[in-house]
Structure formats: structure tokens, C-alpha cells
Amino acid sequence: MTASPKAPLWVWGLLVAAVGGVSSAGALFQHVDAVPPLLRASWRLQLTSLVLAPFFIYQWRQQESLIKERMFEKKTLFILAASSCALALHFGAWVASLDATSLTHSLLFVTAHPLIIIVGMAVLSAFYIGFRKPTRLEILGALVGFSGAAVTLLDQGSQQGGHTVTLWGDSLAFFGAVFVVGYIVSGRILREWMPIFLYAFPVTLVASVLLLPASWLMEPDFTSFGVAGWMDAEYFPWFLALALIAGLLGHTGLNTCLRYISPLVISTSVTLEPVLGSLIGWAFFDAGVPGRWTWVGGPILVLGVMMVIYGGVGEANTNPQTKPSTAVG
């Protein structure tokens, strides 16, 4: 699958900006670490919901009655609820990891979800006849990726900026990758017929609400900051940046690019997130330089993810009914 030669020049500019936007989220989240992580994640999603709301209203008004009725079917509501839970768990685990390990390690492990998808495909194909088995390249990529992750773990205890690399923090980021798979799978099902903002707005809004009771129960400082503390002048610029740059420009920009550019190009570009995110953290937020084992294992992990992406796209080209094993979330 190749990019369309008719893709306008502005699309390539948007792709660069969108990848940069997505990559900035980790450094921005880590910069406001005075706020408890679950509450921080809720604030980000609350503000993102407000940004998405006008687009949701516009798309809703454009839809035929059939689409509107389908939005309220039990199956649709169940998948939307499952996607919201997965998104809340993803953000909760990932933002917590940013407080417990280095920025680079957090980004490496949270973007490893293509490897997890391959493991899930291998397990499901063993039990369900007709479920697609991973290709050889996908399996090899997963093995390479997990090997790279194991190498990066040798940096446990090293100091990177103001954060120490820990197994707990790396594990939280990995769980964030596990949970985002549920969000991706739900999106694949619903986005077959549901416009982007009709999907993104309710899922983001519900996820932000789900994180509030979790923060109240688990984070003693919850009452000090409040449900919507992002409106405070101290925090508003940073969370607005998260909503506009990482959310609207980043994720929505990538989905816009999919109309003009091959998913292979998009997915490959997104694998640069750990690199660009680390550079942003180092240049603007004093996030520190990765340890030597991260320099070795990180590129191996990213290479494994790219192999999985290429293996999935190759299978999709061979069998048009098969979708690639990765998606832009």
C-alpha cells in the first residue's frame, strides 16, 4: 500500500505537525506532575471533550436518521462504553507511569501496543477457527520488539532528568499499551460506519468522568485540586496545549491524513513518538538523556514495532478482507 501521488502538499505538513503533536503529550503531562496522575488524565480528557464538542454537534446535524438511530442501539452503546473504559484505563496507567519512570521509557512501553496485538492474535487464532494468524514477519517483529524492551530494563535505577527508571513505572506504561488495544479494537468496529467526532467525543467525555471517582478513591490530594482544576490559571495553558496540540492536532490530524496517505506511512511515522517525545522533553522540560541500555534496546523495540506494522500491511494487501494489525488511535 503506497501513498496517493495526489496527496496535497498540506497533508504532508499536517502529518509532520500531527506526529509532533502526539509526541508532545508525555513531556507536557510530566511537566504538571504536581497534579495527581489520575486527576491529571481526567483533566486532559475533560478539556479535550470541550474541544471536540462543537465538531460532534456539527457532524450530528449532518447525519441521516439511520445513523442517529444506530448510535443508540444496545450493541453500539456497549462498544462505546467499553472503549471509554479502555481509554480511561490507558490514560490512567500511562500518566501514572510518567511519575514513576523516565519519559523515554514511558513512551517506549506505551507505544508498544502493536506487539500486544500480535500476542492477542496468536492466542485467539489458536482457539477460534478462521481468526487470522499473525504473519511470520509480525511474529518476528514481536520477538524483536520484546527483546528490545528487555534490554531497556537493564537501565532500572538510572536517573534520567528528575525521574528514576523503575520496573513499576515501565509496567504501568506497558499496561497503558495493553488497555489502548481495547480502544483501538472498539474504534475499528464503530468507525466502519460512525464519523470520527461522533465516536471520539462521547468516548473521551465518558473516560474523563470515569477517572474522577478513581482519583477520589485513590489519590489523597484530589480535594486540593478539584474536579475541574484545569481552569486554574496555573494549569490551564498546559492542559489547553494537551487538548489542542496532542489531542486535536495530533490524533485528529492523523485521522485526517488517513484520507490521503497510506496507513503504512501513518503508522510508521507514529513509531517516531518515543524519539520525538524524548527530544521535546529534553529540549523544553529538562527530561534528561536516556541511559546506555535504553539507547541499545529502544531502537530494537521500535524496529520490532515497525516489522509488525509492515507485516500487517503486507497481509492486508494480500487479503483485502484482512486489516493491518495496528491502527492510529
N, C-alpha and C positions, 0 to 999 in steps of 0.2 A: 504494500500500500504506500503510495507516494503522495506528496503534497500536490495540490492542484496548481498547474502553472498559471492559472488565472487568479490566484490569491492576491488581493490588493496589497500594496506596499504597507499600508497602515496596519494590516493584520499582523505582519511580522513585528512591527513596532509594538503592537498590543501584546504579542506573545512575550517579548522581552520584558515589558513592563509588568505583565501578569506573573511571570515566574519570579521576578524581583519582589513583587508584592507579596506573593505567597511565602517567599523565603524570609521576609522581614518579621513574620509573626513571632517566631521564637525569641528573637532579641527584644522585641517590644514587650512581650509577656514577661520576660526575665527582668526587664528594667523596672517594672512596677511590682516587684516581689514583696513589697510591704503589705500588699493585699493578699489574704489567704487564697490559695490556688483554686479551690472550687468556686469561691465567690468571684475571683478574677475571670474564670472561664464563663460564668453566668453573665457578668457584666459585658464581656465581649459579645456574647450571643444576643443579649438584650439590645445592645446598640446596633448590631448587625440586622436584627429584626426590624428595627425602626427604619434603617436604610432601605431594606428590601420591601417594606410595606407599600410604598407608592407604586412600585413595579408590579407587585402582586395585585393591587387594585386595578391597575391598567389592564393586565393580562386577563383578569377575571371578567372584566367588562367585555373583552373581545371574544370570549368563548361561547360556543354554541351550547344550548341547553343540555345536550347529551353529555358533554364533558363535565358540566357542572353537576349533573346528577351522578355521574360516575365518581366524582370526588367524595361523595357521601356514602358510597357502598361500603359494606362491612369490611370487605377484603382490602379496599383502599385505605380505610381508616386504620385498620390493623397494621398494614405495612408502614403507614406514616408514623404511627405510634412506635413501632419497632425501630424505625430509622431515627426518630427523636431520641429514644433511649440509647441507641448506639452512639449517636453524636454526642450526647451528654457524657457518656462514659469515656468516649475518646478524648474530649477536651479536658474532662476532669483528670484523667490519668496523665495526659501529656503535660498539662500545665503544672501538675504536681511534680512531674519528673524534672521540669526546668528548675525547681528549687532544690532538687536532690542530686543532680549530676551536672556535668558541663553542657553548655549549649550544643556543641558539636555532637556529643554522644546522644543527647536527647533527639536531635534532628536525624541522626543516622538511624536510630532504632524506630522512631515513629514513622519514618518513610519506608520502612521495610515491609509494608503490608503486602506487596506482590508476592513475597516469599511465603507469607502465611496463607495466601490464597492458593498457592500451589500445594501446600500441605493439605489444606482442606479438600482440594480437588482429588488428590491422591487417595485420601480416606474415603470420600464419598463414592468415587468410582469403583472402589473395592466392594462396596455394599449395594450400589444401585446400578443395575444393568442399563446401559445406554448413556450414563453420565460420562462426560468427556474425561479421558485420562490426560494427565499432563504430557506434553511432548518431551522428547529426550533433552532438548535444549532448555526447556523450562525446569526439568528436574536437575540438570547440571547447574543451571543458574541458581536454583535454590540452595544446592550444596555449596556452591562457591560463596553465595551471599552469607549463609550461616557460618561458614568458615571465617569469612572476614569479620563478622560480628564477634566471633570467639576471640579473634586476635585483638580486637579493640578492648576486650575485657581485661587484658593484661595491664591496662593503664589504671586499674582500680586504685584509688587512693591518691592519684596525682592531682595537683592543683592546677586548674585552668581558669584564669581570671579570679573571680571571687567565689568560685564553686569547685567542689571536690568531686571527682568521678567516683560514683558508688554503684554497687550492684543493684541496690534498691532503686535508685534513680533510673538506671538503664532498664530495669524490669518494668517500671511504671511506663516509660516511653514505649517499650515493646507491647505492653498491654494496650496502650493507646492505639498502636498499629492493629492489634487484634480487633479492637472494638470498631475501628473505622471500616473494617471489612463489611460489617453489618450495614453500615450507612451506604457503602458502595453498592452492595447487592440490592438493597432496597431501592436505591436510585435507578439501577439498571432496569428493575421491574417496572417502576412507575413512569420513568422518563420515556418509555416506549410510546406513551400517549399523553403524558402530562407536561405542560410547558414548564420551563425551568423555575420561574418565580412562584408558580402555584405549588411547586414541590419544595423549594428552598425556604420560603417564608414560614409556613406552619411548622416544618421540622425544626428550623432554627429557633423559633419562638418557644415551642414546647420544650426543647432541650434546655433553653435558658431558665425556664420555670422549674424543670426537674432538678437542676443543680442548686436551687435555693434551699429547699429543705435539707438536702445533703450537706450543704455548707453549714446550715444552722445546727445540725446534729453533730457534725464532726469538727467544726472549726470554732474554737472558743472566742475568736476575735470578730465573729460575724456581726454582733450587735454594734461594735465600734465603727464599722464601715457602712452598714445598712444595705437594704435590698438594692437600691439604685444609687450607690455611692459614686458611680462613674460620672454623675452630674457635678460632683465637686470640681472646682477649678483646677485642683492639683492633678486630678486623674483624667479629666475629660479629654484633653488633647491626645493623650496616649491611646485611650480606648477608641476615640474617633479615628485615629490612624489605623488601629487594628480593624475597625469596621470597614473603612473606606479603602485602605491600601491592601491589607491582607484579604479582606472579605470580598468587597465589591469589585475592585480592580483585579485582585488575584484570582479567586475562584470563578467569579462570573466572567472575567476576561478570558480565562482558559476555556470555559464552555462556549464562549462566543467564537474563539479561534477554531474550535472543532468543526464549525460550519465550513471553514475554508481550508484548513490544514489537516493533514493526516493525523489520526490518533497516535501513530507511532512517533511522529515528530513531537507532539504534545507530551506524551508520556516520557520520552527520552529527555526532553527539556526539564521536566519536573524532577528528574533524578539529580539535577544540579542543586536542589534545595539545600541539602546539608552543606555544600560548598559555599553557595551564596549567602546562606543564613549565617554561617560562621564568619564570613568576611564582613557582613553587616555588623555582627556583634563585636568583632574585633575593632572595626574602624570607628564605630559610633558609640559603643557601650562598654568598652574595655572588657570584653568577654574572655580575653586571653587566647593563647595559642595552644592547639591540641598537643597531647603527649606523643611520644615517638611511635607507640604501638597503634595509636589512632591514625597516624599518618600512613601506617602499613595496612591495617585492617580496614579502614574506612573506604579507600578506593576499591578494595576487593569486594566489600559489601555492595557498593554502588555498581560495580561491574556485574555482580550476580543479579541485581535487580534489573539491569539493562538486558541481560541474557534472557531473563524471564519475560520481559516485555517483547523482545524480538521473537522469542519462541511462540508467544501467544498470538502475536500479529501474523506470523507465518502460518499458523494453524487456521486462523480466521480467513486468510487468503485462499488456503487450500479448500476449506469447507466454509462457504459463506454463511451457513446457519450457526457457525460457532463464533462466539465473541472473544476478543482478546481477554487475557486473564487479569488485566489491570484497567483501571478507569480513573478519570480525573474526578476527584470528589468535590 
